[in-house]
Amino acid sequence: LPSTICARLVSVHYDDILLEIERCYKSNSSATSQDVANRLRTRGIVVSTSHIRRLRHRLGFEKTTTKYCHTIRDSNKLARLDFCSEMLAAGMAFSDCVFTDECTVQIDCSTKYCFVKRGDQYSRMRSRAKHPAKVHIWGGISVRGTTQFAILPGSSRIDSELYCRILERCYLPFKSGVYNVFCFISCLRKRGVRNLDDLKVAIAQYWKTLTPEVCTRYIRGIKKRMERVVEQEGRNIIEGR
């Protein structure tokens, strides 16, 4: 179509085009300008992809990296929504709860970028172990502070018998009033861990930095996360502050 006719069509259907862009990116934030143009074409509205990109920018959409998260089944979304709605309505502060979890930490090279001179094919190479050293960690937090933590060899299989021993050693003393400190694993990356012994030392050192005040701050943050779950109707949320 001639440019004058296209401009006239855009002017007539301007609000419809904006609404379609909003609707398209609400249903699929990875849609391209061509996807939007195709959807508009099925409604008899012909718009160039460059014009769609300008309107998309005007609406406030910006290009960013994709963040991947766990898949949540529809039934679990409903369960998450019901639980969070019930807890918020009851004003639950979780002051009498102990939150426990376990995870696996392994030593590995995860550098994404490097700087090399043109033609140098070797400086970008990084060695990576086929079976990197790893440990399993268990711990818990509450407003009182933290439980003792358990560090298990990476080859361990945590069955019911081993889990009961972890609870006897780490949770029951905490329940009786004797407790240590909880570890937040992501901060281990900053500690220059090179081997398995360094990893265990780093975990123990960070464990000691989490005071009851820090744990309380984490637990108080649950309310904000539950509000986000309700807002997203049980879907995934951004876990940051």
N, C-alpha and C positions, 0 to 999 in steps of 0.2 A: 504494500500500500504506500502511496505517496506520504511524505513526512507530514504534510499539513493535515491529511485525513487522520493519520495516527495520533497527532497531537490533539485533534478534536475529540477522538475516541477516548483518549486518556483524560481529557478535561471533563467529559460527560460522565465517565465511570470512575472518577478519582476516588471517591469515598469507597466504592466497591473494591477497588484495587488495594487500597490501604487495609480494608477489612480482610481481604483474602490473604494478604501478606501476614497479617497478625494471626489469622486462623492457621495458615500453613506452618508457621514456625512454632505455634503452640502445640501442634500435633507431631511435628518432627523438626527439631532444632538443627538437624543436619541437612535440611533441604537446600537445594541450590536455586539460584535465580531462574534457571531453566525450568526447574520443577514448578516454580510459581507461575512462570509464563505459560506452561502447559496446562495448568489448572485453570488459569484465566481464559485460555483459548477455548476450553470446553464450554465456557459460558459466553463465547462470542466476543471476548475482549482481547484484542491483540496489543501487546505491550512488549517492547524490546527488553532484553535482559539487563542492559546498561541502565535503563530507566528504573527497572525494578530494584537494582542495586542502590541507586540514589535514594529511592523512596524507603528502602529497607534501612539505610543509614539514617535517614531523617526520622524514622520511627524509633531509633535508639538501639537497633540490633548491631552488635559488634562481633567480629570474628575472634574466636578464642580456641584454645585447645580443648579436646574432648576429655572428659573425666569418666573413666569406667568404674562401675560399681557392681555389687552382687545383684543377681536377678531375684526379685521377690515375687512369688506366686500371688495370684489375685486373692486367694483365701488367706494368705499371710498378711497381705495389705490390709484386709478387713480386720484381722486380729490385732495388728499393730494400731490401727486407727481406734478400735474399740478400747484397747488397753490404755492408750495415751489419753483418750477423751475421759475415761473413767478416773484415771489418776489425777488429771488436771481439775476435774469437777470436785474431787475429794480433797484437793489441796495437799496431795501427798508430797512430803518433803524427804522421804527415804532416810530419815535420821536414825532409824532402828534397823537398817538393812546393811548387809555386807555383800559387796559386788565382787565376784571372783571370775577369773578367766585364765585360760592357758594359751600359749602361743609357742611357735618354734622360731628361733633366730639362728641364721646361718651366716658364716663368714664368706663373702663373695664380692667380686668386683662389679660395681653397678654404675661406673662412670659413663655418662652419656656423651660427653663432648671432650674434645682434646684439640690442641693447636699444633699443627705441623707445617713444615715448609712444603711448597709445591714440589712434587716428585718424590717425597719421602713416604714410602709405603709401609715402613716398619714402626715408626714412632707411635702410630695409632693402634698397634696391636697390644692387647692386654691378656695375660695368662689367666685362665679360669680353671679351677679344680673340677674334675668330672664328678666327684662326690665331696662337696665342700663340708667342712666341719660345722656341726650344729648342735644346739642344746634345746631342750624343752623347758619352758618356764611356767610356773603356776603361782598365782598370788591373788590377794584380795584387798579392797579398801573399804573404809567406812568413815563416818565423821569422827570417829575416835582415833583414826589413823590407819595403819596398815597391818595386815597379817604378816607372819613370817613368809618367806618365799622359798619355793623349791626349784632347784636346778637339776634336771635329769639328763643323762646322756642322750644324744640324738638317736641312738639305736634302740632306746627304750620304747616298749609298747605300753601305753597307759591303759590298762584294763581296770576292771572294778576293784580288784585286790590292791593294785598299786594306788589307785585313786583314794581308797579308804585310808591307806597309810599316809598319803599326803595330807588328808584332812586331819588325821590324828596328830601329825607333827606340826602342821602349819595353822590350821583353823581352830582346833580345840583350845590351845594355849591362848589364842587371841580372844576367844569367847570368854575365857576365864580372867582376862585382864592383862595378859602378857603378850605383847605384840611387837613387831619390828616395823619395816618400811616397805612400801610397794613400788614396783618398777614400771616405768613407762618406756617401752622398748624402742620406740622410734628415736629417742634421744641418744641411743648407743652409737648411732652413725657418726656423731661428732667427736667420738673419743679415740679415734685412730686405732681401732681393733685390728690386730694382725694375726692372732692365733687364738686357740681355744681358751688358754689361760687368761689372755687379755680380755676375752669376751666375758668370762665369769667375773673377773675383777671389775670390769666396767658396769656389769649388771648390779653387783653388790654396792658399788660406789653411788650409782644413781639411785638405788633403792633407798639409801640413807638421806637423800635430799628431799624426799616427799614427806613433809610434816603433816600432822592432822589438819592444819590450816589449808594446805595445798589439796589434800584429799577432799575436804569440805567444799572447796571451790569447784572441784570437778563434779561432785555430786549435786551441788546447786545448779550446775549447768545442765542437768538432765531436764529440768523444767523447760528450758529454752528449746532443747532438742525435741521434746514431746510436742511442743507447740508447732514446730516445723513439720513433724510427722502428720499432725492433724491438718495443717495447712496444705500438705502435699497428698492428703487422703491416703496415707499409709505407704506412699512411695518412698524411694530413697531420698535422703537429705544430705546437705553438706554438713560435715561434722565439725567444722571450724567454729570459732567464736562468733 
